[in-house]
Structure formats: structure tokens, C-alpha cells
Amino acid sequence: MDRSSSRPPPLPRGAPVIAALDIGTSKVVCLIATGEQGGRTRLLGIGHQRSGGMKAGMVIDPDAAELAVRAAVGQAERMAGVTMEQVSIAVACGRLKSQRFVARVRVDTGIAHDGDVARALAGGEAYAARGGRTLIQFHNEAWHLDGAEGVADPRGMAGSELSADLVAVTADDGPLQNLLAVVERCYLEPHQLAATPYASAMAVTTEEERQLGVLVVDIGAGVTSIAAFFGGRLAMAEVLPVGAQLVTFDIARRLGTSVTEAERIKTLYGTLLPARSNDHESFSFSVSDGVDETTARVSRAELRSLIVPRIHGIAALVNERVVAAKLERSICERVVLTGGGAGIEGIDSVWGGLGDTSGNVGAAARGASVRIGRPSPIDGMSTDMLGPAFATVSGLIGDSLQQHFAARTGGLRGWRGGGYVSWIGNWLSRAKG
């Protein structure tokens, strides 16, 4: 057998090798990939392990979490034939949420310079990171100089007041530091952070959808993340500490079976569709009292009665946060469901029928278009890895590559990656060059 035929083609000279890590409640996934600017992304290695030491996106057992991360990263490194020192990380812990605000500074000399830009951005960071919060992502949407809107680059322009429209995504310090400590214990440097709702949304939506307005709900095992876009910009990002794992627990309790068996039942037979055939279609499952193991039977209709209330509860919480955010109606007219919980049969049909009875726009506007979001194909990735459950890590790889090329070419995209202070310095030095 010719082993050389199974080897991946050599990397183009100077091609970046990026590692993305999604540490979830039920699984840990590490992708190692490369890509060319404006070209396709190519998978080099993948690691997929059962998670440990995590609950609702937060570290509760550092040792167990470290073992799971080491296993996933090691598996990806062996497949890729590389050893990674840096990794991009998806963040869903620490009551993650976004905020939009304006930072203003006086232009003392009458001409805006590098220092004025740096002061505006630094002031925005300080405001966003107050109250024990850590900045995850930071973006400058637009510059204004003396009220003139849409200024591409204010430096060298005359004016007395410079302002920036900013979007910041932050998380509580403690939970985030615990997550990063686990990664560092694996001898990896957290190179870039990305909010889970943002990463998932970038993987499963198109540029046109983000321009027209779209709401993305990622239902993971332990958390549900929400991202809203309008005009091509992030309008909202938030994470709720509830997920599809609660459905599994409900099934296990009501049917008297193990959590593992309940997860199998949910995956194979779970449905939200009220089909008449469900009353007559039944399946067997194992029941254990700790001593003997027997089997029992239940209909899909009975199973549906266990699943529907929990999904409605999750949707109600999403609805509450969306209403509070006062989003544009057009955003909630397009809803994309992703994450492992989106694999439950019929969830898109149920979600499309939800609305806020008070007349506000909620988790889905009346008559909204609802679809299941799957990440775009990555060369070398098998089809079973292109499901909604892998949206976050796929989006993280794509975003990390975009960050790399934007930094190399001097782009002013503005999302904060490794460190905000170094980001300002790089932004200014690139612009000078």
C-alpha cells in the first residue's frame, strides 16, 4: 500500500495553520485548518472527545476539563501532523452579552491624529470592561467627526470632536479565567477569543442574511446562544445557561433510564411534530434500577409530550431576551436554528409558530422564515461533521483565518483578537506603513 497517497497535499508557502477549540458541556472539538485569502478552507486535523468538568459552559472540574481538551487537541494534532502552540477559543461562559455605545474624544489640535483614535478606542474598551467584565470582542462600526457620518479614516481630517460607534462583547472575569486556565494547562496559548453566538452565526448565515437582518439561535447541550445581525453588523449577542441537555434529563427522569440511554432516545426518536402515526409507533429502551436491567416501551407521542414543554421553555427565554433588546422587526423575520439541539425533528416548525402575545417582536416574528443552519463545507471534512452541532467551531476557524489575513494585509476590520492593547498598536502601525 502506498502511504504517500493518503497524505494531505503540501501546504502553500506561507499558508497559516489555525487551531480552533470549542469546549462545550457535552463535547470538546478541535479543528486544525489552513486556507488562502479569498479561497477555500482546508481541514488538516480534527479532534472530537466527550467533554468533562463542564456545566452550562463553565468549568466546574479543571482536571476533568483538561483531560478532555488534551485528548481533543492531541487527536487533531496527530491527524494534521503538527504541534500547535496557539489556539482560538470560543467563549460562552460568564454571562456573555453584547453592548453598543458611542465613545467621544476632543481633538485638541484641530486635526485628528493617531493619538485621538487610540484614545477613543481605549476609552471604549475601559467603558465596556467595567464592573469585573472582560472584553471578548470589540468592533468599531463607524467613525464620526463633528457629526459627519461614515468617515472611513478620520486621521488627517480637521474637526473638534471624534466619535466612534462601538460594539463590545464581554463576559465575567472569573468564569473566563477558569476556562483560559484549562487551555493554558494544556501548554496552549489562547491566541484569539470569539463569542460563541458570533462564531456560530458566521458559520450558518450568508452575508445577504446578515445584511437584511437575521436571528441565530444556537441550542447547545448546556447553553443556548443568541446572535442578531442587521445591516451586516452584530446587533446582539447573548448566552443563556439552558440547553438541550435538559431535554435529556427530562427523558431520563420520566422514563427511569440512564442519561446515556436518554440521549440515545432523544437523538433517534425525538420529535416535535404532532403526527398521528406517533401514537402507534413505539420503541424499546433499557431500564435499570441499579441491580437488574430490563426493557420497556414508549410511543413517540409520549416522548414528544416530554420534549415539547422544555423546548417551549427555552424558546420563551430566548423570546424574553430578544424582546428586551428591542431589535428591528426584520431581524426576527429570518431565524436560523443551529447547535446540537437543532437536530430534534420538527424544531424549525415549532419555532416558527412562536410569537410574543404582547405584540412585541419575539423569538420569531409571526410568519417568520425558520430554517436549520449547517456550516459551510470545509475541504477534507466528512459530511457527518457538517451538522448543526459543529457550527461554532466551524465559524471559529473561518473567523480566525479572516483575522489572520486582515492583520497581514492591513485591514481595519476591528474585531479584537489576542490582546486589545497590541491590536491598537498593530492598527496604527499598519495604517502608517
C-alpha positions in Angstrom: 0.0 0.0 0.0 1.3 3.4 -1.0 1.1 5.5 2.2 2.0 8.7 0.4 -1.3 8.6 -1.5 -3.2 9.1 1.8 -1.2 12.1 2.9 -2.7 15.6 2.5 -1.3 17.8 -0.2 1.6 20.1 0.9 0.7 23.4 2.3 1.2 26.5 0.1 4.2 28.6 1.2 3.2 31.0 4.0 -0.3 29.5 4.4 -1.5 29.9 8.0 -2.2 26.9 10.2 -5.1 27.8 12.6 -6.4 25.7 15.6 -9.9 26.4 16.8 -11.2 25.0 20.1 -14.8 24.7 21.3 -15.1 23.4 24.9 -18.7 22.6 25.3 -20.8 21.0 28.0 -21.2 17.6 26.2 -18.2 17.6 23.7 -14.8 19.2 23.0 -13.9 19.8 19.4 -10.6 21.0 18.0 -10.2 21.8 14.3 -6.8 22.5 12.7 -7.1 24.0 9.3 -5.5 26.2 6.7 -6.6 28.4 3.9 -5.7 31.0 1.3 -7.1 34.5 1.2 -10.3 34.5 -0.8 -10.0 30.7 -1.2 -11.4 27.7 0.4 -10.6 26.4 3.9 -8.9 23.0 4.1 -9.1 20.8 7.1 -5.8 19.3 8.4 -6.9 17.7 11.6 -9.9 17.2 13.8 -10.3 16.0 17.4 -13.7 15.2 18.9 -14.0 14.0 22.5 -16.7 13.7 25.2 -16.4 16.7 27.5 -15.7 16.6 31.2 -15.7 19.0 34.0 -18.1 21.5 32.3 -21.6 22.6 33.2 -23.6 25.3 31.4 -20.5 26.4 29.5 -18.5 26.9 32.7 -15.6 24.9 34.2 -16.6 23.1 37.4 -13.7 20.5 37.4 -10.5 21.8 35.9 -8.7 18.4 35.9 -11.5 16.6 34.0 -11.8 19.5 31.6 -8.0 19.5 31.0 -8.1 15.8 30.2 -10.8 16.3 27.6 -9.1 19.2 26.0 -5.7 17.4 25.8 -7.4 14.4 24.2 -9.2 16.5 21.5 -6.2 18.7 20.7 -3.8 15.7 20.6 -6.2 13.8 18.3 -6.3 16.8 15.9 -2.5 17.3 16.0 -1.8 13.7 15.2 -4.1 13.8 12.2 -2.6 17.1 11.0 1.0 16.2 11.7 1.7 19.4 13.5 2.1 20.6 17.1 0.1 23.7 17.9 1.2 26.4 20.4 -1.7 28.8 19.9 -5.4 28.3 19.7 -8.5 30.3 19.0 -11.2 29.7 21.6 -15.0 30.0 21.5 -16.4 31.7 24.7 -19.9 31.0 26.1 -19.3 31.4 29.8 -19.5 34.3 32.2 -23.0 35.7 31.4 -21.7 36.7 28.0 -23.6 39.5 26.3 -23.1 42.4 24.0 -23.5 46.2 24.3 -23.5 49.1 21.8 -22.3 52.6 22.7 -20.5 55.6 21.4 -17.0 56.8 22.5 -16.2 60.5 22.1 -12.9 62.4 22.5 -11.9 66.1 21.9 -9.5 66.7 19.1 -7.2 69.3 20.8 -5.1 70.2 17.8 -8.0 70.6 15.4 -6.6 67.8 13.2 -7.4 64.1 14.2 -4.2 62.0 14.7 -3.2 58.5 15.8 -3.4 59.5 19.4 -7.0 60.7 19.1 -8.0 57.4 17.5 -6.2 55.4 20.2 -7.8 57.4 23.0 -11.3 56.9 21.6 -10.8 53.1 21.3 -9.1 52.8 24.7 -11.9 54.8 26.3 -14.4 52.4 24.7 -12.6 49.4 26.0 -12.4 50.8 29.5 -16.1 51.5 29.5 -17.0 48.0 28.2 -14.7 46.2 30.7 -16.0 48.0 33.8 -17.6 46.1 36.7 -15.5 42.9 36.6 -16.1 42.2 32.9 -13.5 41.0 30.3 -13.6 42.1 26.7 -14.1 39.2 24.4 -14.7 41.0 21.1 -14.5 44.7 20.2 -15.5 46.3 17.0 -15.6 49.8 15.6 -18.6 50.2 13.3 -18.1 53.7 12.1 -16.3 57.0 12.8 -17.9 60.4 13.1 -16.1 63.7 13.0 -18.1 66.8 14.1 -21.3 65.0 13.2 -20.1 63.9 9.8 -21.1 60.2 9.5 -19.4 57.3 7.7 -15.8 58.7 7.9 -13.6 55.8 6.7 -10.4 57.1 8.3 -10.5 60.3 10.4 -6.7 60.8 10.7 -5.5 63.9 9.0 -9.0 65.4 8.9 -10.0 68.7 10.6 -12.5 68.6 13.4 -13.0 69.2 17.1 -14.8 66.1 18.2 -14.1 62.5 17.2 -16.6 59.7 18.0 -16.8 56.0 17.3 -19.8 53.7 17.2 -18.6 50.6 19.1 -19.9 47.1 19.8 -18.4 45.1 22.7 -19.0 41.6 23.8 -18.0 40.9 27.4 -18.0 38.2 30.0 -17.5 37.9 33.8 -13.8 37.7 34.7 -13.9 34.6 36.9 -15.5 32.0 34.6 -13.4 33.2 31.7 -10.2 33.0 33.6 -11.1 29.4 34.6 -11.7 28.5 31.0 -8.4 30.0 29.8 -6.5 28.4 32.7 -7.6 25.0 31.5 -6.3 25.8 28.0 -3.0 27.0 29.4 -2.6 23.9 31.4 -2.5 22.1 28.1 0.5 24.2 27.1 -1.5 26.2 24.6 -1.7 30.0 24.3 -5.1 31.5 23.9 -4.4 33.5 20.8 -7.9 34.7 19.9 -11.2 34.8 21.6 -14.6 34.7 19.9 -18.1 34.8 21.3 -19.9 31.5 20.7 -23.0 33.2 19.3 -21.0 35.2 16.9 -18.9 32.2 15.7 -22.0 30.1 15.2 -23.8 32.8 13.3 -20.9 33.4 10.9 -20.9 29.7 10.1 -24.5 29.2 9.2 -25.7 32.6 7.7 -24.9 34.3 4.5 -23.6 37.8 4.0 -27.0 38.7 2.5 -28.9 37.4 5.5 -26.7 39.4 7.9 -27.3 42.5 5.8 -31.1 42.1 5.7 -31.4 41.0 9.3 -31.3 37.6 10.9 -31.6 36.0 14.3 -29.4 32.9 15.0 -30.2 30.7 18.0 -27.6 28.0 18.8 -29.1 25.4 21.1 -26.2 23.6 22.6 -26.2 20.9 25.3 -25.6 23.3 28.3 -26.2 26.8 26.8 -28.3 28.5 24.2 -26.7 31.4 22.4 -28.4 34.2 20.6 -26.9 36.4 17.8 -28.7 39.0 15.8 -27.4 40.9 12.7 -28.7 43.8 10.8 -27.1 45.9 8.1 -24.2 43.4 8.1 -23.4 44.2 11.7 -23.8 42.5 15.0 -26.9 43.9 16.8 -27.0 41.5 19.8 -25.1 38.6 21.3 -26.1 36.8 24.5 -25.8 33.3 26.1 -28.5 31.7 28.3 -27.5 28.9 30.7 -30.0 26.4 29.4 -29.7 23.9 26.6 -30.9 20.6 25.1 -29.2 18.6 27.8 -32.3 19.5 29.9 -34.4 17.6 27.5 -32.2 14.5 28.0 -32.5 14.8 31.8 -36.3 15.1 31.5 -36.4 11.9 29.4 -34.2 10.1 31.9 -36.3 11.1 34.9 -39.7 10.3 33.3 -38.7 7.0 31.7 -36.5 5.8 34.5 -33.5 5.2 32.3 -29.9 6.3 32.3 -28.7 9.7 30.9 -26.8 7.9 28.2 -29.9 5.9 27.1 -32.0 9.1 27.3 -29.6 10.8 24.9 -29.9 7.9 22.5 -33.6 8.1 22.7 -33.7 11.8 22.1 -31.3 11.5 19.1 -33.1 8.6 17.4 -36.7 9.1 18.2 -37.2 12.6 19.5 -39.7 14.7 17.5 -41.8 17.8 17.9 -44.1 17.0 15.0 -47.7 16.1 16.1 -48.1 13.2 13.6 -50.9 10.8 14.1 -48.5 7.9 13.4 -46.6 8.8 16.6 -49.4 7.3 18.7 -48.9 3.9 17.2 -45.1 4.0 16.6 -43.3 2.8 19.7 -39.7 1.7 20.5 -38.0 -0.2 23.3 -35.3 1.1 25.7 -33.4 -0.2 28.6 -34.4 0.5 32.2 -32.1 -0.1 35.1 -32.8 0.0 38.8 -29.1 -0.3 39.7 -29.3 -4.1 40.1 -31.2 -5.6 37.1 -31.6 -4.2 33.6 -34.9 -4.7 31.8 -36.6 -3.2 28.8 -39.7 -1.0 28.4 -41.6 0.5 25.5 -42.9 4.0 24.9 -44.6 5.7 21.9 -43.1 8.6 20.0 -46.2 10.6 21.0 -45.4 10.1 24.7 -41.8 11.0 24.1 -42.9 14.2 22.2 -45.0 15.2 25.3 -41.8 15.1 27.3 -39.8 17.2 24.8 -42.3 19.9 23.8 -42.5 21.7 27.2 -38.7 22.0 27.6 -38.3 23.4 24.0 -41.1 25.8 24.6 -39.4 26.9 27.8 -36.1 27.5 26.0 -37.9 29.4 23.3 -39.7 31.6 25.9 -36.3 32.6 27.4 -35.0 33.5 24.0 -38.1 35.4 23.3 -37.7 37.4 26.6 -34.2 38.4 25.8 -35.0 39.3 22.1 -37.9 41.5 23.2 -35.7 43.2 25.8 -33.1 44.0 23.1 -35.8 45.9 21.0 -34.5 44.5 17.8 -35.6 45.6 14.3 -38.6 43.5 13.2 -36.8 42.4 10.0 -34.2 40.6 12.2 -36.9 38.3 13.7 -38.4 37.6 10.3 -35.4 35.4 9.5 -34.5 32.8 12.1 -31.7 30.2 11.9 -31.6 27.4 14.4 -28.3 25.6 14.9 -26.4 23.6 17.5 -27.0 20.1 18.6 -30.5 20.9 19.9 -31.5 21.9 16.4 -31.2 18.3 15.4 -34.5 17.4 17.1 -37.0 16.6 14.4 -39.5 19.4 13.7 -38.0 22.1 15.9 -38.0 24.5 13.0 -41.7 24.0 12.5 -42.5 24.6 16.2 -40.2 27.6 16.5 -41.9 29.2 13.5 -45.2 29.2 15.4 -43.9 31.0 18.4 -44.6 34.7 18.9 -44.9 37.3 21.7 -48.6 37.7 22.7 -48.0 41.3 23.9 -47.5 42.4 20.3 -43.7 42.8 20.6 -41.3 41.0 18.2 -40.0 37.9 20.0 -38.1 34.7 19.2 -39.7 34.7 15.8 -42.0 37.2 14.2 -45.4 35.9 13.1 -44.9 34.1 9.7 -41.1 34.2 10.1 -38.9 32.1 7.9 -37.2 29.5 10.1 -34.5 27.1 8.9 -31.9 24.8 10.3 -28.4 26.2 9.9 -25.5 24.0 8.9 -21.9 25.2 8.5 -20.4 25.6 5.0 -18.3 22.7 3.8 -14.7 22.6 4.7 -12.4 20.6 2.3 -11.4 17.4 3.9 -14.3 17.3 6.4 -16.7 14.4 6.3 -20.4 15.1 5.8 -21.3 13.8 9.3 -19.2 16.7 10.7 -21.2 19.3 8.8 -24.2 19.1 11.1 -25.5 22.0 13.3 -23.6 20.6 16.3 -20.3 21.8 14.7 -21.4 25.3 13.8 -19.4 27.1 16.5 -16.0 25.5 15.8 -16.5 25.8 12.0 -17.3 29.5 12.4 -14.4 30.0 14.7 -12.0 28.6 12.1 -13.4 30.9 9.4 -13.2 33.9 11.6 -9.6 33.2 12.7 -8.5 32.9 9.1 -10.2 36.2 8.3 -8.5 37.8 11.2 -5.1 36.5 10.1 -5.5 37.9 6.5 -6.9 41.2 7.7 -3.9 41.7 10.0 -1.4 40.7 7.3 -2.9 43.0 4.7 -3.6 45.9 7.0 -7.3 45.5 7.0 -9.3 47.6 9.5 -11.9 45.0 10.3 -11.5 45.7 14.0 -12.6 42.6 15.9 -10.4 42.2 18.9 -8.3 39.1 18.9 -5.3 38.3 21.1 -4.9 41.5 23.1 -6.6 44.8 22.7 -3.5 47.0 23.5 -1.5 45.1 20.9 -4.4 45.4 18.5 -4.4 49.2 18.7 -0.7 49.3 18.2 -0.9 47.0 15.1 -3.9 49.0 13.7 -1.9 52.2 13.9 1.4 50.8 12.6 -0.3 49.1 9.7 -2.1 52.4 8.8 1.2 54.2 8.9 3.0 51.7 6.6 
